[in-house]
Amino acid sequence: MSAPAPSTSDAPVDPPAWVEHVCPLPHIPEAVCAVRRRARTVLAQWRVPTPTADDALLVISELTTNAIVHARPPAVLRLSLPAPGHRRALRIEVTDAGPVPRRRPSHDDLHPAEHRENGRGTDIVAALSARHGISHHPERTTRWADLHMGV
């Protein structure tokens, strides 16, 4: 006869090192607004300070738009936040299946950058984040940004 398994209910449990929220991104333009609403709810539940949450929502909009417009599906948004007592930075990641093959530029694409209606997302993410970057993996790309949390 085997001994009963030890009870784990009395064992001390370490708090998680972070909390995380994962949200699939439908590959349609309307998804950006829906994902932003969902992220707003999550950030409020996590008690992220309003200035950080506002910046995060703009970064989320830029990264999700980039994935929907310029990358192949599937894509996913991942938000993570360290537990209290750890370095306080909100991590925003959008992972997609890599870039859509580029088409040849047309005559209309040759306008000066200051007259284009797009192409500023990376500058916005850089301005709002403490750190940001791109991680390339086989068959997927992750764009990420870390935002410092206010006190």
LINSUL-V556621 format. One record per residue. N is the residue number from 1. RES is the residue in three letters. SS is DSSP state (2 for helix, 1 for strand, 0 for the rest). PHI is phi in radians with two decimals (999 if undefined). NEAR is the number of other C-alpha atoms within 10 Angstrom. Layout:
{{N,RES,SS,PHI,NEAR} {N,RES,SS,PHI,NEAR}}
This chain:
{{1,MET,0,999,3} {2,SER,0,-1.55,4} {3,ALA,0,-1.29,5} {4,PRO,0,-1.12,6} {5,ALA,0,-1.13,6} {6,PRO,0,-1.11,8} {7,SER,0,-1.32,7} {8,THR,0,-1.71,8} {9,SER,0,-1.21,7} {10,ASP,0,-1.58,7} {11,ALA,0,-1.27,8} {12,PRO,0,-1.13,7} {13,VAL,0,-1.98,8} {14,ASP,0,-1.31,6} {15,PRO,0,-1.14,9} {16,PRO,0,-1.10,9} {17,ALA,0,-1.28,11} {18,TRP,1,-2.81,12} {19,VAL,1,-1.97,12} {20,GLU,1,-2.49,11} {21,HIS,1,-2.31,13} {22,VAL,1,-2.09,13} {23,CYS,1,-2.38,14} {24,PRO,1,-1.12,14} {25,LEU,1,-1.89,23} {26,PRO,0,-1.06,17} {27,HIS,0,-1.54,18} {28,ILE,0,-2.41,10} {29,PRO,0,-1.00,13} {30,GLU,0,-1.13,11} {31,ALA,2,-1.12,17} {32,VAL,2,-1.04,22} {33,CYS,2,-1.12,13} {34,ALA,2,-1.13,13} {35,VAL,2,-1.17,20} {36,ARG,2,-1.10,18} {37,ARG,2,-1.08,12} {38,ARG,2,-1.10,12} {39,ALA,2,-1.11,22} {40,ARG,2,-1.00,17} {41,THR,2,-1.11,12} {42,VAL,2,-1.09,16} {43,LEU,2,-1.10,22} {44,ALA,2,-1.16,12} {45,GLN,2,-1.09,9} {46,TRP,0,-1.42,11} {47,ARG,0,1.02,10} {48,VAL,0,-1.23,19} {49,PRO,0,-0.95,13} {50,THR,2,-0.92,13} {51,PRO,2,-1.04,10} {52,THR,2,-1.19,18} {53,ALA,2,-1.08,21} {54,ASP,2,-1.08,15} {55,ASP,2,-1.10,17} {56,ALA,2,-1.07,27} {57,LEU,2,-1.12,18} {58,LEU,2,-1.21,16} {59,VAL,2,-1.09,27} {60,ILE,2,-1.03,25} {61,SER,2,-1.04,18} {62,GLU,2,-1.15,18} {63,LEU,2,-1.21,24} {64,THR,2,-1.24,30} {65,THR,2,-1.05,22} {66,ASN,2,-1.02,19} {67,ALA,2,-1.15,28} {68,ILE,2,-1.30,21} {69,VAL,2,-1.47,13} {70,HIS,2,-1.97,15} {71,ALA,1,-2.24,21} {72,ARG,0,-1.57,18} {73,PRO,0,-1.30,18} {74,PRO,0,-1.44,16} {75,ALA,1,-2.33,22} {76,VAL,1,-2.55,18} {77,LEU,1,-1.73,23} {78,ARG,1,-2.25,17} {79,LEU,1,-1.92,22} {80,SER,1,-2.47,17} {81,LEU,1,-2.45,23} {82,PRO,1,-1.17,16} {83,ALA,0,-1.19,14} {84,PRO,0,-0.92,11} {85,GLY,0,1.70,7} {86,HIS,0,-1.74,10} {87,ARG,0,-0.97,11} {88,ARG,0,-1.61,16} {89,ALA,1,-2.50,20} {90,LEU,1,-1.48,23} {91,ARG,1,-1.78,20} {92,ILE,1,-2.05,24} {93,GLU,1,-2.31,26} {94,VAL,1,-2.19,25} {95,THR,1,-1.94,26} {96,ASP,1,-2.33,24} {97,ALA,0,-1.55,18} {98,GLY,0,1.73,20} {99,PRO,1,-1.21,16} {100,VAL,0,-1.26,12} {101,PRO,0,-0.95,9} {102,ARG,0,-1.31,7} {103,ARG,0,-1.62,6} {104,ARG,0,-1.17,7} {105,PRO,0,-1.16,8} {106,SER,0,-1.66,7} {107,HIS,2,-1.02,7} {108,ASP,2,-1.20,6} {109,ASP,2,-1.40,10} {110,LEU,2,-1.62,9} {111,HIS,0,-1.26,9} {112,PRO,0,-1.02,7} {113,ALA,2,-0.99,11} {114,GLU,2,-1.19,9} {115,HIS,2,-1.74,7} {116,ARG,0,-1.37,11} {117,GLU,0,-1.56,7} {118,ASN,0,-2.38,8} {119,GLY,0,1.69,11} {120,ARG,0,-1.92,12} {121,GLY,2,-1.03,16} {122,THR,2,-1.11,15} {123,ASP,2,-1.14,10} {124,ILE,2,-1.15,14} {125,VAL,2,-1.06,25} {126,ALA,2,-1.09,15} {127,ALA,2,-1.20,13} {128,LEU,2,-1.65,19} {129,SER,0,-1.88,21} {130,ALA,0,-1.32,14} {131,ARG,1,-2.57,15} {132,HIS,1,-2.73,18} {133,GLY,1,-3.11,13} {134,ILE,1,-2.28,13} {135,SER,1,-2.00,11} {136,HIS,1,-1.76,11} {137,HIS,1,-2.29,11} {138,PRO,0,-0.98,7} {139,GLU,0,1.16,10} {140,ARG,1,-2.77,17} {141,THR,1,-2.32,21} {142,THR,1,-2.08,21} {143,ARG,1,-1.80,20} {144,TRP,1,-2.40,23} {145,ALA,1,-2.59,25} {146,ASP,1,-1.92,24} {147,LEU,1,-1.99,22} {148,HIS,1,-1.17,16} {149,MET,0,-1.59,17} {150,GLY,0,-1.21,12} {151,VAL,0,-1.14,6}}
